[in-house]
């Protein structure tokens, strides 16, 4: 046993348990600890007259053999009742327990809830709209690979979860995300290990604005600038961004690959089409009934016109 911490917020009641000189297991949101530890915590509460307790133990001051109960799950701190379990190397690097042979049963691949297509430049539009587009597995963009027309720069973000089996409703994270454009990997994240100092940078991979707009958490598949975070494999500026000016005006594939910690994989492919906008000169005339006649000058093709209200009786 290395440390016990008790707080009304955050991790709540949390235990730091050392397995060897480098590996520490963290058990958080506990209801209470095993009896000898619980007595020590209660005594500390009375002594300090504070709801906050932080105790560091000497080496081997408290030890437990395999199979013995060390604490009980709960809902202290924040969140619903659950066990927050993590493993750390050298106390400051988060590592996946799967790297140490921890393999719970998991036969189900990750589930894609939605994909957001996000305009990233001032001249961006997506399907004639300046707003982000949300695509669910029920949409034609997803099922029939209907092409998503865009201009400017766009990025993709994905909302997902992973189940270990149908009887367990706990929604887990995933190990790996990839984006391939025309079968070329342009962005990937692998959550095997990262330093505690990188946590804030990893937070930038989650888009709070899109979450507010669509009501679900989205993980970006792009970065604007290089991001100091070990999980990000492509750390060059603008990695994962689809740039209209760099793509030919044909159909391109954007393939998203998700892999959980058990190796189960989910894939989906979207079709994206860079569509240049051509300015078409128009001529307006009136007939004898005062109807407006719009004439296109020249020989334009594939024209789309959209009238937007500018006032009660004025359109642009």
ROSE-32605 format. One record per residue (C-alpha): residue in three letters; residue number from 1; y, x, z. Coordinates in nm, 3 decimals. Each point is the difference from the previous one (the first is absolute). Layout:
(dolo 'ALA'; NUM; (Y; X; Z))
...
//
This chain:
(dolo 'UNK'; 1; (0.000; 0.000; 0.000))
(dolo 'UNK'; 2; (0.336; 0.143; -0.104))
(dolo 'UNK'; 3; (0.267; -0.263; 0.060))
(dolo 'UNK'; 4; (0.068; -0.361; 0.106))
(dolo 'UNK'; 5; (0.316; -0.185; -0.098))
(dolo 'UNK'; 6; (0.115; -0.349; 0.096))
(dolo 'UNK'; 7; (0.302; -0.170; -0.160))
(dolo 'UNK'; 8; (0.119; -0.362; -0.044))
(dolo 'UNK'; 9; (0.042; 0.067; -0.373))
(dolo 'UNK'; 10; (-0.147; 0.213; -0.280))
(dolo 'UNK'; 11; (-0.359; 0.105; 0.072))
(dolo 'UNK'; 12; (0.002; -0.179; 0.339))
(dolo 'UNK'; 13; (-0.279; 0.148; 0.210))
(dolo 'UNK'; 14; (-0.137; 0.296; -0.190))
(dolo 'UNK'; 15; (-0.263; 0.266; 0.068))
(dolo 'UNK'; 16; (-0.019; 0.345; -0.158))
(dolo 'UNK'; 17; (-0.356; 0.127; 0.013))
(dolo 'UNK'; 18; (-0.086; 0.358; -0.099))
(dolo 'UNK'; 19; (-0.337; 0.059; -0.165))
(dolo 'UNK'; 20; (0.043; 0.373; -0.057))
(dolo 'UNK'; 21; (0.281; 0.254; -0.014))
(dolo 'UNK'; 22; (0.148; -0.145; -0.320))
(dolo 'UNK'; 23; (-0.099; -0.368; -0.029))
(dolo 'UNK'; 24; (0.169; -0.273; 0.204))
(dolo 'UNK'; 25; (-0.085; -0.371; -0.016))
(dolo 'UNK'; 26; (0.273; -0.255; 0.079))
(dolo 'UNK'; 27; (-0.088; -0.348; 0.132))
(dolo 'UNK'; 28; (0.304; -0.230; 0.018))
(dolo 'UNK'; 29; (0.102; -0.356; 0.102))
(dolo 'UNK'; 30; (-0.260; 0.004; 0.280))
(dolo 'UNK'; 31; (-0.013; -0.259; 0.278))
(dolo 'UNK'; 32; (-0.105; 0.250; 0.269))
(dolo 'UNK'; 33; (-0.189; 0.324; 0.052))
(dolo 'UNK'; 34; (-0.328; 0.095; 0.165))
(dolo 'UNK'; 35; (0.015; -0.024; 0.381))
(dolo 'UNK'; 36; (0.090; 0.360; 0.100))
(dolo 'UNK'; 37; (0.274; 0.017; -0.264))
(dolo 'UNK'; 38; (0.127; -0.351; 0.081))
(dolo 'UNK'; 39; (0.044; 0.092; 0.369))
(dolo 'UNK'; 40; (0.200; 0.307; -0.098))
(dolo 'UNK'; 41; (0.227; -0.208; -0.225))
(dolo 'UNK'; 42; (0.062; -0.265; 0.266))
(dolo 'UNK'; 43; (0.086; 0.270; 0.254))
(dolo 'UNK'; 44; (0.248; 0.151; -0.247))
(dolo 'UNK'; 45; (0.164; -0.342; -0.052))
(dolo 'UNK'; 46; (0.056; -0.037; 0.376))
(dolo 'UNK'; 47; (0.121; 0.356; 0.037))
(dolo 'UNK'; 48; (0.255; -0.010; -0.282))
(dolo 'UNK'; 49; (0.080; -0.373; 0.026))
(dolo 'UNK'; 50; (0.009; -0.006; -0.379))
(dolo 'UNK'; 51; (-0.197; -0.197; -0.260))
(dolo 'UNK'; 52; (-0.027; 0.322; -0.201))
(dolo 'UNK'; 53; (-0.271; 0.252; 0.082))
(dolo 'UNK'; 54; (-0.075; 0.328; -0.174))
(dolo 'UNK'; 55; (-0.269; 0.218; 0.158))
(dolo 'UNK'; 56; (-0.137; 0.328; -0.137))
(dolo 'UNK'; 57; (-0.330; 0.111; 0.148))
(dolo 'UNK'; 58; (-0.134; 0.346; 0.062))
(dolo 'UNK'; 59; (-0.291; 0.114; -0.212))
(dolo 'UNK'; 60; (-0.322; -0.174; 0.111))
(dolo 'UNK'; 61; (0.185; -0.185; 0.277))
(dolo 'UNK'; 62; (-0.155; -0.320; -0.130))
(dolo 'UNK'; 63; (-0.297; 0.003; -0.236))
(dolo 'UNK'; 64; (-0.239; -0.268; -0.121))
(dolo 'UNK'; 65; (-0.350; 0.039; -0.143))
(dolo 'UNK'; 66; (-0.087; -0.162; -0.334))
(dolo 'UNK'; 67; (-0.059; -0.374; 0.029))
(dolo 'UNK'; 68; (0.210; -0.055; 0.313))
(dolo 'UNK'; 69; (0.287; -0.252; -0.005))
(dolo 'UNK'; 70; (0.338; 0.172; 0.006))
(dolo 'UNK'; 71; (0.238; -0.295; -0.056))
(dolo 'UNK'; 72; (0.024; -0.364; -0.111))
(dolo 'UNK'; 73; (0.173; -0.142; -0.307))
(dolo 'UNK'; 74; (0.304; -0.223; 0.031))
(dolo 'UNK'; 75; (0.341; -0.084; -0.147))
(dolo 'UNK'; 76; (0.244; 0.213; 0.202))
(dolo 'UNK'; 77; (0.299; 0.142; -0.183))
(dolo 'UNK'; 78; (0.032; -0.188; -0.326))
(dolo 'UNK'; 79; (-0.229; -0.213; -0.215))
(dolo 'UNK'; 80; (-0.293; -0.232; 0.043))
(dolo 'UNK'; 81; (-0.310; 0.105; 0.199))
(dolo 'UNK'; 82; (-0.160; 0.292; -0.182))
(dolo 'UNK'; 83; (-0.104; 0.361; 0.045))
(dolo 'UNK'; 84; (0.224; 0.259; -0.159))
(dolo 'UNK'; 85; (-0.219; 0.306; -0.056))
(dolo 'UNK'; 86; (0.112; 0.324; -0.159))
(dolo 'UNK'; 87; (-0.106; 0.363; -0.005))
(dolo 'UNK'; 88; (0.235; 0.298; 0.011))
(dolo 'UNK'; 89; (-0.051; 0.368; -0.061))
(dolo 'UNK'; 90; (0.194; 0.240; 0.225))
(dolo 'UNK'; 91; (0.183; -0.303; 0.146))
(dolo 'UNK'; 92; (0.254; -0.021; -0.285))
(dolo 'UNK'; 93; (-0.198; -0.063; -0.319))
(dolo 'UNK'; 94; (-0.151; -0.341; -0.071))
(dolo 'UNK'; 95; (-0.343; 0.028; -0.160))
(dolo 'UNK'; 96; (-0.242; -0.261; -0.125))
(dolo 'UNK'; 97; (-0.301; -0.047; 0.232))
(dolo 'UNK'; 98; (-0.205; -0.023; -0.318))
(dolo 'UNK'; 99; (0.045; 0.376; -0.037))
(dolo 'UNK'; 100; (-0.206; 0.034; 0.318))
(dolo 'UNK'; 101; (-0.289; -0.217; -0.112))
(dolo 'UNK'; 102; (0.120; -0.336; 0.135))
(dolo 'UNK'; 103; (-0.144; -0.254; -0.246))
(dolo 'UNK'; 104; (0.010; -0.369; 0.098))
(dolo 'UNK'; 105; (-0.175; -0.243; -0.237))
(dolo 'UNK'; 106; (0.229; -0.083; -0.290))
(dolo 'UNK'; 107; (-0.131; -0.147; -0.323))
(dolo 'UNK'; 108; (0.310; -0.187; -0.116))
(dolo 'UNK'; 109; (0.260; 0.149; -0.237))
(dolo 'UNK'; 110; (0.375; -0.032; 0.072))
(dolo 'UNK'; 111; (0.168; -0.330; -0.090))
(dolo 'UNK'; 112; (0.315; -0.009; -0.212))
(dolo 'UNK'; 113; (0.237; -0.274; 0.118))
(dolo 'UNK'; 114; (0.285; 0.061; -0.245))
(dolo 'UNK'; 115; (0.173; 0.261; -0.212))
(dolo 'UNK'; 116; (0.378; 0.029; -0.015))
(dolo 'UNK'; 117; (0.177; 0.131; -0.310))
(dolo 'UNK'; 118; (0.337; 0.135; 0.115))
(dolo 'UNK'; 119; (0.312; 0.083; -0.208))
(dolo 'UNK'; 120; (0.125; 0.346; 0.099))
(dolo 'UNK'; 121; (0.304; 0.063; -0.220))
(dolo 'UNK'; 122; (0.322; -0.186; -0.079))
(dolo 'UNK'; 123; (-0.115; -0.083; -0.352))
(dolo 'UNK'; 124; (-0.345; -0.121; 0.107))
(dolo 'UNK'; 125; (-0.133; -0.344; -0.072))
(dolo 'UNK'; 126; (-0.351; -0.141; 0.026))
(dolo 'UNK'; 127; (-0.095; -0.299; -0.214))
(dolo 'UNK'; 128; (0.371; -0.074; -0.065))
(dolo 'UNK'; 129; (0.072; 0.007; 0.372))
(dolo 'UNK'; 130; (0.191; 0.247; 0.215))
(dolo 'UNK'; 131; (-0.217; -0.086; 0.301))
(dolo 'UNK'; 132; (-0.337; 0.143; 0.109))
(dolo 'UNK'; 133; (-0.311; -0.175; -0.129))
(dolo 'UNK'; 134; (-0.293; -0.089; 0.227))
(dolo 'UNK'; 135; (-0.343; -0.016; -0.165))
(dolo 'UNK'; 136; (-0.305; -0.151; 0.172))
(dolo 'UNK'; 137; (-0.363; 0.010; -0.116))
(dolo 'UNK'; 138; (0.045; -0.357; -0.129))
(dolo 'UNK'; 139; (0.277; 0.095; -0.245))
(dolo 'UNK'; 140; (-0.054; 0.059; -0.372))
(dolo 'UNK'; 141; (0.161; 0.341; 0.040))
(dolo 'UNK'; 142; (-0.296; 0.087; 0.223))
(dolo 'UNK'; 143; (-0.294; -0.202; -0.138))
(dolo 'UNK'; 144; (0.068; 0.021; -0.374))
(dolo 'UNK'; 145; (0.201; 0.324; 0.005))
(dolo 'UNK'; 146; (0.298; -0.179; -0.153))
(dolo 'UNK'; 147; (0.261; 0.265; -0.073))
(dolo 'UNK'; 148; (0.289; 0.041; 0.243))
(dolo 'UNK'; 149; (0.312; 0.069; -0.204))
(dolo 'UNK'; 150; (0.263; 0.222; 0.158))
(dolo 'UNK'; 151; (0.295; 0.226; -0.061))
(dolo 'UNK'; 152; (0.144; 0.284; 0.208))
(dolo 'UNK'; 153; (-0.202; 0.145; 0.285))
(dolo 'UNK'; 154; (-0.254; -0.199; 0.199))
(dolo 'UNK'; 155; (-0.242; 0.071; 0.283))
(dolo 'UNK'; 156; (-0.312; -0.172; 0.129))
(dolo 'UNK'; 157; (-0.083; -0.088; 0.359))
(dolo 'UNK'; 158; (-0.318; -0.160; 0.128))
(dolo 'UNK'; 159; (-0.089; -0.232; 0.287))
(dolo 'UNK'; 160; (-0.361; 0.035; 0.115))
(dolo 'UNK'; 161; (-0.245; -0.003; 0.290))
(dolo 'UNK'; 162; (-0.359; 0.105; 0.065))
(dolo 'UNK'; 163; (-0.281; -0.175; 0.188))
(dolo 'UNK'; 164; (-0.312; 0.174; 0.129))
(dolo 'UNK'; 165; (-0.209; -0.318; -0.026))
(dolo 'UNK'; 166; (0.051; -0.376; -0.024))
(dolo 'UNK'; 167; (-0.067; -0.055; 0.372))
(dolo 'UNK'; 168; (0.276; 0.241; 0.103))
(dolo 'UNK'; 169; (0.347; -0.138; -0.073))
(dolo 'UNK'; 170; (0.182; 0.319; 0.100))
(dolo 'UNK'; 171; (0.199; 0.122; -0.300))
(dolo 'UNK'; 172; (-0.025; 0.376; -0.042))
(dolo 'UNK'; 173; (0.198; 0.256; -0.195))
(dolo 'UNK'; 174; (-0.133; 0.207; -0.286))
(dolo 'UNK'; 175; (-0.054; 0.369; -0.065))
(dolo 'UNK'; 176; (0.122; 0.052; -0.356))
(dolo 'UNK'; 177; (0.243; -0.158; -0.248))
(dolo 'UNK'; 178; (0.041; 0.111; -0.360))
(dolo 'UNK'; 179; (0.215; -0.099; -0.297))
(dolo 'UNK'; 180; (-0.104; 0.108; -0.348))
(dolo 'UNK'; 181; (0.225; -0.065; -0.299))
(dolo 'UNK'; 182; (-0.197; 0.019; -0.326))
(dolo 'UNK'; 183; (-0.282; 0.165; 0.204))
(dolo 'UNK'; 184; (0.233; 0.276; 0.125))
(dolo 'UNK'; 185; (0.033; 0.011; 0.379))
(dolo 'UNK'; 186; (0.369; -0.025; 0.088))
(dolo 'UNK'; 187; (-0.015; -0.084; 0.371))
(dolo 'UNK'; 188; (-0.258; 0.015; 0.280))
(dolo 'UNK'; 189; (-0.023; -0.008; 0.378))
(dolo 'UNK'; 190; (-0.297; 0.113; 0.211))
(dolo 'UNK'; 191; (0.021; -0.088; 0.369))
(dolo 'UNK'; 192; (-0.245; 0.254; 0.141))
(dolo 'UNK'; 193; (0.246; 0.195; 0.212))
(dolo 'UNK'; 194; (0.373; 0.041; 0.062))
(dolo 'UNK'; 195; (0.225; 0.159; 0.261))
(dolo 'UNK'; 196; (0.185; -0.215; 0.250))
(dolo 'UNK'; 197; (0.335; 0.123; -0.138))
(dolo 'UNK'; 198; (-0.089; -0.158; -0.336))
(dolo 'UNK'; 199; (-0.031; -0.353; 0.138))
(dolo 'UNK'; 200; (0.357; -0.104; -0.086))
(dolo 'UNK'; 201; (-0.032; 0.131; -0.354))
(dolo 'UNK'; 202; (-0.322; -0.194; -0.050))
(dolo 'UNK'; 203; (0.193; -0.308; 0.112))
(dolo 'UNK'; 204; (0.214; 0.030; -0.315))
(dolo 'UNK'; 205; (-0.312; -0.085; -0.203))
(dolo 'UNK'; 206; (0.022; -0.356; 0.136))
(dolo 'UNK'; 207; (0.268; -0.215; -0.162))
(dolo 'UNK'; 208; (0.179; -0.209; 0.261))
(dolo 'UNK'; 209; (0.215; -0.182; -0.255))
(dolo 'UNK'; 210; (-0.299; -0.115; -0.203))
(dolo 'UNK'; 211; (-0.178; -0.101; 0.321))
(dolo 'UNK'; 212; (0.299; -0.218; 0.094))
(dolo 'UNK'; 213; (0.017; -0.149; -0.351))
(dolo 'UNK'; 214; (-0.368; -0.083; -0.046))
(dolo 'UNK'; 215; (-0.116; -0.033; 0.362))
(dolo 'UNK'; 216; (-0.268; 0.269; -0.009))
(dolo 'UNK'; 217; (-0.020; 0.374; 0.063))
(dolo 'UNK'; 218; (0.008; 0.214; -0.315))
(dolo 'UNK'; 219; (-0.095; 0.366; -0.043))
(dolo 'UNK'; 220; (0.199; 0.175; -0.272))
(dolo 'UNK'; 221; (-0.182; 0.178; -0.281))
(dolo 'UNK'; 222; (0.303; 0.217; -0.076))
(dolo 'UNK'; 223; (0.258; 0.225; 0.164))
(dolo 'UNK'; 224; (0.362; 0.064; -0.100))
(dolo 'UNK'; 225; (0.022; 0.355; 0.128))
(dolo 'UNK'; 226; (-0.253; 0.246; 0.135))
(dolo 'UNK'; 227; (-0.138; -0.128; 0.331))
(dolo 'UNK'; 228; (-0.105; 0.236; 0.278))
(dolo 'UNK'; 229; (-0.327; -0.175; 0.081))
(dolo 'UNK'; 230; (-0.346; 0.153; -0.032))
(dolo 'UNK'; 231; (-0.173; -0.321; -0.123))
(dolo 'UNK'; 232; (0.220; -0.010; -0.312))
(dolo 'UNK'; 233; (-0.185; 0.196; -0.269))
(dolo 'UNK'; 234; (0.273; -0.023; -0.267))
(dolo 'UNK'; 235; (0.311; 0.120; 0.176))
(dolo 'UNK'; 236; (0.224; 0.052; -0.300))
(dolo 'UNK'; 237; (0.321; -0.208; -0.029))
(dolo 'UNK'; 238; (-0.054; -0.340; -0.168))
(dolo 'UNK'; 239; (-0.379; 0.022; 0.026))
(dolo 'UNK'; 240; (-0.159; -0.331; -0.094))
(dolo 'UNK'; 241; (0.319; -0.145; -0.153))
(dolo 'UNK'; 242; (-0.039; -0.156; -0.346))
(dolo 'UNK'; 243; (0.299; 0.111; -0.204))
(dolo 'UNK'; 244; (0.084; -0.210; -0.306))
(dolo 'UNK'; 245; (0.163; 0.296; -0.175))
(dolo 'UNK'; 246; (-0.316; 0.213; 0.028))
(dolo 'UNK'; 247; (-0.248; -0.258; -0.131))
(dolo 'UNK'; 248; (-0.059; -0.118; -0.354))
(dolo 'UNK'; 249; (0.070; -0.373; -0.063))
(dolo 'UNK'; 250; (-0.371; -0.087; 0.000))
(dolo 'UNK'; 251; (-0.243; -0.137; 0.258))
(dolo 'UNK'; 252; (-0.074; 0.243; 0.284))
(dolo 'UNK'; 253; (-0.257; -0.038; 0.277))
(dolo 'UNK'; 254; (0.084; 0.038; 0.368))
(dolo 'UNK'; 255; (-0.327; 0.031; 0.194))
(dolo 'UNK'; 256; (0.001; -0.030; 0.379))
(dolo 'UNK'; 257; (-0.295; 0.132; 0.201))
(dolo 'UNK'; 258; (-0.055; -0.070; 0.370))
(dolo 'UNK'; 259; (-0.276; 0.163; 0.204))
(dolo 'UNK'; 260; (-0.087; -0.070; 0.363))
(dolo 'UNK'; 261; (-0.142; 0.250; 0.248))
(dolo 'UNK'; 262; (-0.358; -0.098; -0.083))
(dolo 'UNK'; 263; (0.050; 0.077; -0.369))
(dolo 'UNK'; 264; (0.022; -0.362; -0.122))
(dolo 'UNK'; 265; (0.236; -0.025; -0.297))
(dolo 'UNK'; 266; (0.220; -0.274; -0.148))
(dolo 'UNK'; 267; (0.177; 0.042; -0.334))
(dolo 'UNK'; 268; (0.242; -0.205; -0.204))
(dolo 'UNK'; 269; (0.186; 0.069; -0.321))
(dolo 'UNK'; 270; (0.338; -0.138; -0.106))
(dolo 'UNK'; 271; (0.142; 0.021; -0.350))
(dolo 'UNK'; 272; (0.364; 0.105; -0.025))
(dolo 'UNK'; 273; (0.216; -0.002; -0.312))
(dolo 'UNK'; 274; (0.330; 0.188; -0.028))
(dolo 'UNK'; 275; (0.226; -0.239; -0.195))
(dolo 'UNK'; 276; (0.327; 0.138; -0.134))
(dolo 'UNK'; 277; (0.289; -0.245; -0.013))
(dolo 'UNK'; 278; (0.184; -0.019; -0.329))
(dolo 'UNK'; 279; (0.350; -0.141; -0.006))
(dolo 'UNK'; 280; (0.019; -0.275; -0.263))
(dolo 'UNK'; 281; (0.341; -0.111; -0.129))
(dolo 'UNK'; 282; (0.038; -0.378; 0.009))
(dolo 'UNK'; 283; (0.230; -0.242; -0.182))
(dolo 'UNK'; 284; (0.093; -0.335; 0.157))
(dolo 'UNK'; 285; (0.096; -0.301; -0.214))
(dolo 'UNK'; 286; (0.052; -0.369; 0.060))
(dolo 'UNK'; 287; (-0.129; -0.282; -0.215))
(dolo 'UNK'; 288; (0.171; -0.336; -0.061))
(dolo 'UNK'; 289; (-0.148; -0.138; 0.325))
(dolo 'UNK'; 290; (0.142; 0.291; 0.197))
(dolo 'UNK'; 291; (-0.347; 0.149; 0.060))
(dolo 'UNK'; 292; (-0.018; 0.376; 0.028))
(dolo 'UNK'; 293; (-0.187; 0.186; -0.272))
(dolo 'UNK'; 294; (-0.107; 0.357; 0.084))
(dolo 'UNK'; 295; (-0.066; 0.228; -0.292))
(dolo 'UNK'; 296; (-0.170; 0.339; 0.029))
(dolo 'UNK'; 297; (0.155; 0.269; -0.213))
(dolo 'UNK'; 298; (-0.234; 0.246; -0.168))
(dolo 'UNK'; 299; (-0.381; -0.032; 0.009))
(dolo 'UNK'; 300; (-0.106; 0.023; 0.365))
(dolo 'UNK'; 301; (-0.360; -0.063; 0.109))
(dolo 'UNK'; 302; (-0.160; -0.127; 0.322))
(dolo 'UNK'; 303; (0.322; -0.144; 0.137))
(dolo 'UNK'; 304; (0.022; -0.150; 0.345))
(dolo 'UNK'; 305; (0.317; -0.178; 0.116))
(dolo 'UNK'; 306; (0.074; -0.093; 0.359))
(dolo 'UNK'; 307; (0.303; -0.209; 0.100))
(dolo 'UNK'; 308; (0.121; 0.055; 0.355))
(dolo 'UNK'; 309; (0.246; -0.233; 0.177))
(dolo 'UNK'; 310; (0.336; 0.162; 0.067))
(dolo 'UNK'; 311; (0.161; -0.315; 0.134))
(dolo 'UNK'; 312; (-0.042; -0.376; 0.000))
(dolo 'UNK'; 313; (0.041; -0.034; -0.377))
(dolo 'UNK'; 314; (0.008; 0.365; -0.113))
(dolo 'UNK'; 315; (-0.300; 0.206; -0.098))
(dolo 'UNK'; 316; (-0.035; 0.365; -0.093))
//
